[in-house]
Amino acid sequence: MKNMTFHRVVKRKLQTVLPLFLLLCGCMWGSRQVEASADTLSSVDASFCFGDLEVIYPQLDVDKCLIAPKDHMKLREKLSTEWGAPSIWYSAANEGKMYILVMVDPDAPSRSNPTFAYWRHWLVTNVQGSSLRKGELQGMTITDYRPPTPPQASGLHRYQFLLYEQPSDMEVPLSQRESSARGQWNLVAFIQRFHLGEPVAAVQFLTQNYKD
């Protein structure tokens, strides 16, 4: 918990200093236009995130829509092969409420041919609001966390985290069909079945197979 708090303090300090550093660089070297690349988010992908939900991996803090860097510290490989479930932080959580956390891949097996969407990577219900405010996810795990493992040559996949306010302390079981497979999960039907409404917060990152 102390490490997470330290991480957030350092991050805020960097956010304060970085703009000044970039301004000084611009004065020294002149303006330079950043070229669009495959690692540039589209406007649609960039607009997905809202509500200050944070997903914190050991070396990657997803607090906005982003693309996991390809070569930086081998982050894509660590996401798929080393790191377990991330910490989830939602400072706006109501301590007296419960929430449902969903992690899905809408691009399985690829974004151009998502025949297995949604792929359910993680589902936790009865999440205590007080635990979200501390970055400690306490709830009932319905589907164990499965790390991002996009197939080779399938391009970038979106990994989406959606947080819903749960109407009450209740059982939220999966149907027999839902329990038998993670793929082709009807997220919309799940939301309607338990009257979850719109998510209170959402965030996503994009990554692809680390060998590509």
Backbone torsions as a table, in degrees:
resi	resn	phi	psi	omega
1	MET	NA	-40.0	177.9
2	LYS	-63.5	-39.8	179.4
3	ASN	-63.6	-39.1	-179.4
4	MET	-66.7	-41.7	178.9
5	THR	-64.0	-43.2	177.6
6	PHE	-60.0	-42.5	179.2
7	HIS	-57.9	-43.5	-178.0
8	ARG	-69.8	-37.9	178.8
9	VAL	-65.2	-46.6	179.0
10	VAL	-60.7	-40.5	-178.7
11	LYS	-61.3	-43.1	-179.6
12	ARG	-66.4	-37.8	177.6
13	LYS	-63.8	-41.1	178.4
14	LEU	-64.0	-39.0	179.2
15	GLN	-63.6	-26.8	178.9
16	THR	-80.3	-40.4	-175.2
17	VAL	-81.9	-35.6	-172.5
18	LEU	-58.2	-45.7	-180.0
19	PRO	-57.2	-39.8	178.8
20	LEU	-65.0	-41.6	178.7
21	PHE	-60.9	-43.9	-179.5
22	LEU	-66.4	-35.8	178.8
23	LEU	-65.0	-42.7	178.2
24	LEU	-63.5	-40.0	177.5
25	CYS	-62.1	-40.4	-179.8
26	GLY	-63.7	-36.2	179.3
27	CYS	-69.8	-35.3	-177.1
28	MET	-76.4	-42.2	-171.6
29	TRP	-110.2	-3.4	-178.6
30	GLY	82.4	166.1	-177.7
31	SER	-73.3	145.0	180.0
32	ARG	-137.6	123.9	-178.0
33	GLN	-78.3	132.7	177.4
34	VAL	-81.8	125.5	-178.8
35	GLU	-80.1	140.9	177.0
36	ALA	-66.7	144.1	-179.5
37	SER	-145.3	-179.9	178.9
38	ALA	-64.5	-18.4	-179.6
39	ASP	-96.9	19.1	176.5
40	THR	-101.5	125.6	-179.0
41	LEU	-65.6	141.7	170.8
42	SER	-73.8	163.6	179.5
43	SER	-62.9	-33.6	179.3
44	VAL	-67.0	-46.8	-179.8
45	ASP	-66.6	-35.9	-178.7
46	ALA	-69.7	-27.4	-175.9
47	SER	-88.1	-1.2	-176.8
48	PHE	-68.4	-34.8	-170.1
49	CYS	-83.6	138.5	175.2
50	PHE	-162.4	160.2	170.4
51	GLY	89.9	7.5	173.1
52	ASP	62.6	33.5	172.5
53	LEU	-79.6	134.4	178.9
54	GLU	-119.0	133.3	176.6
55	VAL	-117.1	114.3	-168.3
56	ILE	-115.1	111.3	171.3
57	TYR	-96.4	168.9	-176.5
58	PRO	-52.7	-38.9	-178.2
59	GLN	-127.9	20.2	-178.9
60	LEU	-147.4	118.4	178.6
61	ASP	-107.4	109.8	-179.1
62	VAL	-96.2	93.8	177.7
63	ASP	-115.6	7.9	175.5
64	LYS	-159.1	169.2	178.2
65	CYS	-67.2	131.2	-177.4
66	LEU	-156.0	167.4	173.4
67	ILE	-109.5	126.2	178.9
68	ALA	-61.2	126.5	-178.6
69	PRO	-57.3	145.2	-176.0
70	LYS	-76.3	-42.6	-172.1
71	ASP	-111.1	-12.9	-174.2
72	HIS	-71.7	110.9	176.8
73	MET	54.3	24.4	179.6
74	LYS	52.8	42.2	-175.4
75	LEU	-60.8	-40.0	-178.2
76	ARG	-64.0	-38.8	178.5
77	GLU	-67.6	-41.7	-179.9
78	LYS	-65.8	-36.8	177.6
79	LEU	-59.2	-37.6	-174.3
80	SER	-88.5	-31.4	-168.5
81	THR	-119.8	-18.7	-172.9
82	GLU	-117.3	-47.2	-170.6
83	TRP	-82.3	139.2	174.6
84	GLY	-88.4	-156.5	-177.3
85	ALA	-61.1	137.5	179.7
86	PRO	-77.5	165.7	169.1
87	SER	-78.5	146.4	-179.3
88	ILE	-119.0	125.8	-176.1
89	TRP	-124.6	126.1	176.2
90	TYR	-140.4	96.1	-172.5
91	SER	-68.4	-19.2	-178.8
92	ALA	-88.8	4.1	-178.2
93	ALA	-62.0	141.9	174.1
94	ASN	-83.8	120.9	-174.8
95	GLU	-60.6	-26.6	-178.8
96	GLY	-90.3	0.5	-178.3
97	LYS	-104.0	165.7	171.9
98	MET	-117.6	155.9	-173.9
99	TYR	-135.9	163.4	174.2
100	ILE	-121.8	128.9	177.9
101	LEU	-107.5	130.7	179.3
102	VAL	-124.4	134.6	170.7
103	MET	-123.5	124.4	-177.2
104	VAL	-136.8	159.7	170.9
105	ASP	-116.3	110.1	178.7
106	PRO	-83.9	5.0	-172.8
107	ASP	-118.2	30.0	180.0
108	ALA	-92.5	130.3	-1.0
109	PRO	-82.9	-11.5	176.0
110	SER	-154.7	161.4	-177.9
111	ARG	-68.3	-31.0	179.4
112	SER	-79.8	-15.8	-178.7
113	ASN	-145.4	69.2	-171.9
114	PRO	-83.3	58.5	-174.9
115	THR	-71.4	-16.6	178.8
116	PHE	-107.7	12.3	177.6
117	ALA	-74.5	148.0	-9.1
118	TYR	-82.1	142.6	171.7
119	TRP	-93.3	120.2	-174.8
120	ARG	-85.2	113.9	-179.3
121	HIS	-95.7	-25.6	-174.0
122	TRP	-165.8	137.9	176.9
123	LEU	-146.9	118.5	-179.7
124	VAL	-129.3	127.4	179.9
125	THR	-113.4	173.6	179.8
126	ASN	52.0	39.5	179.2
127	VAL	-77.1	124.0	-179.7
128	GLN	-70.4	129.7	178.2
129	GLY	-59.3	-36.7	179.5
130	SER	-62.5	-33.5	179.8
131	SER	-72.2	-34.5	178.5
132	LEU	-65.5	-34.0	179.8
133	ARG	-70.1	-18.3	179.7
134	LYS	-102.8	-4.2	-176.4
135	GLY	77.5	23.3	180.0
136	GLU	-122.6	110.4	-176.1
137	LEU	-80.2	111.0	178.8
138	GLN	-120.2	115.5	-178.5
139	GLY	-172.7	-163.8	179.8
140	MET	-105.1	116.4	-179.8
141	THR	-80.1	117.4	177.8
142	ILE	-91.7	-40.2	176.1
143	THR	-127.8	121.1	-179.6
144	ASP	-61.6	150.8	179.1
145	TYR	-62.5	133.6	174.5
146	ARG	-124.4	122.3	-175.5
147	PRO	-68.0	161.3	177.4
148	PRO	-63.5	121.7	177.3
149	THR	-136.1	65.5	-179.6
150	PRO	-63.4	140.4	179.3
151	PRO	-62.0	155.1	176.3
152	GLN	-62.5	146.4	176.4
153	ALA	61.0	24.4	178.8
154	SER	-105.0	3.7	177.3
155	GLY	76.3	-168.5	-179.2
156	LEU	-73.9	138.9	174.1
157	HIS	-114.8	145.2	174.1
158	ARG	-91.1	130.4	174.4
159	TYR	-113.9	110.2	-168.6
160	GLN	-107.5	133.7	175.7
161	PHE	-113.5	122.1	-179.4
162	LEU	-123.5	133.4	-179.2
163	LEU	-115.1	123.7	-179.4
164	TYR	-115.3	143.9	172.1
165	GLU	-78.1	127.4	-178.6
166	GLN	-86.1	130.6	-176.0
167	PRO	-54.8	-37.1	-178.8
168	SER	-164.8	176.4	174.3
169	ASP	-72.8	106.0	-173.1
170	MET	-149.5	164.9	173.6
171	GLU	-80.5	135.2	179.3
172	VAL	-126.1	73.3	-175.9
173	PRO	-79.0	155.2	171.0
174	LEU	-88.5	151.7	175.0
175	SER	-71.0	168.6	179.7
176	GLN	-60.6	-39.8	179.5
177	ARG	-66.2	-42.0	179.4
178	GLU	-64.3	-38.6	-177.8
179	SER	-70.6	-24.1	-175.1
180	SER	-77.5	-18.4	-178.2
181	ALA	-155.8	149.8	177.1
182	ARG	-85.8	-29.3	-176.5
183	GLY	-78.9	161.0	179.9
184	GLN	55.4	39.9	178.5
185	TRP	-80.5	128.9	179.3
186	ASN	-86.6	89.0	-177.5
187	LEU	-64.5	-38.9	-179.6
188	VAL	-61.4	-43.8	179.2
189	ALA	-64.6	-37.9	178.0
190	PHE	-62.3	-45.1	179.9
191	ILE	-62.4	-43.1	-179.4
192	GLN	-68.6	-37.0	-176.9
193	ARG	-62.9	-33.5	-177.8
194	PHE	-110.0	12.5	173.3
195	HIS	54.5	49.7	-176.1
196	LEU	-84.0	-24.3	-178.8
197	GLY	71.2	-152.5	-179.2
198	GLU	-82.4	150.4	176.4
199	PRO	-65.7	148.8	177.3
200	VAL	-84.3	-18.9	178.8
201	ALA	-161.4	153.5	179.8
202	ALA	-155.2	147.3	176.1
203	VAL	-150.1	155.7	178.7
204	GLN	-149.1	153.0	167.8
205	PHE	-128.2	156.2	178.1
206	LEU	-112.5	140.1	175.2
207	THR	-152.7	166.4	176.1
208	GLN	-135.0	174.5	-179.3
209	ASN	-54.5	129.9	-173.1
210	TYR	-68.3	-13.0	179.1
211	LYS	-87.3	-12.7	-179.3
212	ASP	-75.7	NA	NA
